[in-house]
Amino acid sequence: MLLPWRSLPPRVAVGRSASTIQASVQRFVPASSSIDSSALEQLQAFVSQASRLFVISGAGLSTESGIPDYRSEGVGLYARTNRRPMQHSEFVRSAKSRQRYWARNYVGWPQFSSHQPNSAHLALRDWEEKGKLHWLVTQNVDALHLKAGQQRLTELHGSTHRVVCLDCGQLTPRAELQKRFAALNPGWEASACAVAPDGDVFLEDEQVLNFRVPACDACGGVLKPEVTFFGDVVNRTTVHFVHNKLAESDAVLVAGSSLQVFSGYRFLLAASERKLPIAILNIGPTRADHLTDIRVSARCGEVLPAIQLN
């Protein structure tokens, strides 16, 4: 049954202004206009009618946890600075670039790893537990879905909480690498004022000159975060697996993503080809707006917890 929006649970006040978000988080969440109640009712009906829902989440889901995104108007990393994320080719070919990256990541890790899931992450976990959500694909590398307890999950671009050796392929926890950094750099200190969506921070080159980077303890190889850097491609096996999960689903919801990166957008194209119903919840336009008639511009943490499951 489709409920009028005013009858939905009071735990999230729909239409609340951005000023109700914690001050430390608000600066990363883009402004949005008042919520269209008819669009919200359409979204409620969309979720109610789905029995095997496929969800794609993006950086807009984590901004309410205090993690900035790249592209949001006025508040994203690209809008606030001319800094750009590490490119895969640069990391692989340059020892100095790896030194600079790991020094900045070492400084940013304590803050980045401390972020916690918000109400949107918890709502999607609840949807899974109640059998509504068939599979969740996140483009985020912050591990917040895992922290929330999500199990039917693919981290499309990997996770900063894991480290991979580029030579032998060994995976180790990022927390263990932090201990090795500290042991190798006992007198090294630096501070930074901003943390990027991947845990990187901004340091000057002279600050990282003496920073020492450990090698793989299994083979002596090069260590890299187990994430897909810009300029790299998602593993084909992962892409094939996600396509199979999409084929098992009966509807697609985008939550907090502009879908500007093709690695996520490709699944919207595939969903459209399969004639699957699509809904988008995101502040600002997306690359897939032409593929759906259900478009809600609002915070994920405001809307998702208020959806009634049948």
Long-range contacts (C-beta under 8 A, 24 or more apart in sequence): 1-48, 1-310, 2-41, 2-44, 2-45, 2-48, 3-44, 3-308, 4-41, 5-37, 5-40, 5-41, 5-44, 5-306, 8-44, 8-306, 8-307, 8-308, 9-305, 9-306, 9-308, 11-305, 11-306, 12-119, 12-301, 12-302, 12-303, 12-305, 12-306, 13-302, 14-40, 14-298, 14-302, 14-303, 14-306, 16-302, 18-299, 21-64, 21-299, 22-66, 24-66, 25-63, 25-64, 25-65, 25-66, 27-75, 28-63, 28-64, 28-66, 28-67, 28-68, 28-69, 28-72, 28-75, 29-63, 29-64, 29-72, 29-75, 29-283, 29-299, 30-63, 30-72, 30-73, 30-74, 30-75, 30-76, 30-283, 30-284, 31-74, 31-283, 32-283, 32-297, 32-298, 32-299, 33-297, 35-296, 35-297, 35-298, 35-302, 35-303, 36-296, 36-297, 39-294, 39-295, 39-296, 40-296, 40-298, 40-303, 42-279, 42-293, 42-294, 42-296, 43-279, 43-281, 43-294, 43-296, 43-303, 43-307, 44-307, 44-308, 46-251, 46-253, 46-277, 46-279, 46-294, 47-132, 47-253, 47-279, 47-307, 47-309, 48-308, 48-309, 48-310, 49-251, 49-277, 50-132, 50-250, 50-251, 50-253, 50-277, 51-132, 51-250, 52-134, 52-248, 52-249, 52-250, 52-251, 53-127, 53-132, 53-133, 53-134, 53-249, 53-250, 53-251, 53-252, 53-253, 54-134, 54-135, 54-136, 54-137, 54-245, 54-246, 54-249, 54-251, 54-252, 54-253, 54-267, 54-271, 54-276, 55-124, 55-127, 55-133, 55-135, 55-136, 55-137, 55-252, 55-253, 55-254, 55-255, 56-136, 56-137, 56-138, 56-139, 56-252, 56-253, 56-254, 56-255, 56-257, 56-259, 56-264, 56-267, 56-268, 57-124, 57-136, 57-137, 57-138, 57-139, 57-140, 57-145, 57-255, 57-256, 57-257, 57-300, 58-138, 58-139, 58-140, 58-254, 58-255, 58-256, 58-257, 58-258, 58-259, 58-264, 58-282, 59-139, 59-140, 59-197, 59-256, 59-257, 60-255, 60-256, 60-257, 60-258, 60-282, 60-283, 60-300, 61-118, 61-120, 61-121, 61-138, 61-140, 61-144, 61-255, 61-256, 61-257, 61-300, 61-301, 62-115, 62-118, 62-140, 62-142, 62-144, 62-197, 62-256, 63-256, 64-118, 64-119, 64-120, 64-299, 64-300, 64-301, 65-115, 65-116, 65-117, 65-118, 65-121, 65-142, 65-144, 66-115, 67-112, 67-115, 67-142, 67-144, 67-195, 67-197, 68-194, 68-195, 68-196, 68-197, 69-197, 70-197, 71-258, 71-260, 72-283, 72-284, 73-284, 77-196, 77-197, 80-194, 81-194, 81-202, 83-196, 83-202, 84-230, 85-196, 85-197, 85-198, 85-200, 85-229, 85-230, 86-198, 86-200, 86-229, 86-230, 87-229, 87-230, 87-231, 88-228, 88-229, 88-230, 88-231, 88-232, 89-231, 91-224, 91-229, 92-166, 92-222, 92-224, 98-213, 98-222, 98-224, 99-208, 99-211, 99-213, 100-203, 100-205, 100-208, 101-200, 102-181, 102-211, 102-213, 102-223, 103-190, 103-203, 103-207, 103-208, 103-211, 103-213, 104-192, 104-200, 104-201, 104-202, 104-203, 104-208, 105-160, 105-199, 105-200, 105-201, 105-225, 106-178, 106-181, 106-185, 106-211, 107-190, 107-191, 107-192, 107-201, 107-203, 108-192, 108-195, 108-196, 108-199, 108-200, 108-201, 109-174, 109-178, 109-199, 110-178, 111-195, 112-142, 112-160, 112-195, 112-199, 113-161, 113-174, 113-175, 113-199, 115-142, 115-144, 116-144, 116-147, 117-144, 117-145, 117-147, 117-148, 118-144, 118-301, 119-301, 119-304, 119-305, 120-255, 120-256, 120-299, 120-300, 120-301, 120-304, 120-305, 121-145, 121-147, 121-148, 121-150, 122-148, 122-305, 123-304, 123-305, 123-307, 124-148, 124-150, 124-255, 124-304, 125-149, 125-150, 126-309, 127-309, 128-152, 130-309, 132-309, 134-245, 134-248, 134-249, 135-242, 135-245, 135-246, 135-248, 135-249, 137-242, 137-245, 137-264, 137-267, 139-257, 139-261, 139-263, 139-264, 140-197, 141-197, 141-198, 141-225, 141-227, 142-197, 142-199, 154-238, 154-241, 154-242, 154-245, 156-228, 156-234, 156-238, 156-242, 156-263, 156-264, 157-227, 157-228, 157-234, 157-263, 158-225, 158-226, 158-227, 158-228, 159-226, 159-227, 160-198, 160-199, 160-225, 160-226, 160-227, 162-225, 162-226, 163-223, 163-224, 163-225, 163-226, 164-223, 164-224, 164-225, 164-226, 165-216, 165-218, 165-219, 165-221, 165-222, 165-223, 165-224, 166-221, 166-222, 166-223, 166-224, 167-216, 167-219, 167-220, 167-221, 167-222, 168-216, 168-218, 168-219, 168-221, 170-216, 170-218, 170-219, 171-226, 172-217, 174-225, 177-214, 177-223, 180-214, 180-217, 181-213, 181-214, 184-212, 184-213, 184-214, 185-210, 185-211, 185-212, 188-212, 198-225, 198-227, 228-263, 233-263, 234-263, 239-263, 239-266, 242-267, 243-267, 243-270, 246-270, 246-271, 246-274, 246-276, 247-274, 249-276, 250-276, 250-277, 251-276, 251-277, 251-278, 251-279, 252-276, 252-277, 252-278, 252-279, 253-278, 253-279, 253-280, 253-281, 254-278, 254-279, 254-280, 254-281, 254-282, 254-286, 254-288, 255-281, 255-282, 255-300, 255-304, 256-281, 256-282, 256-300, 257-282, 257-286, 258-282, 258-284, 258-285, 258-286, 258-287, 259-286, 259-287, 259-288, 260-286, 260-287
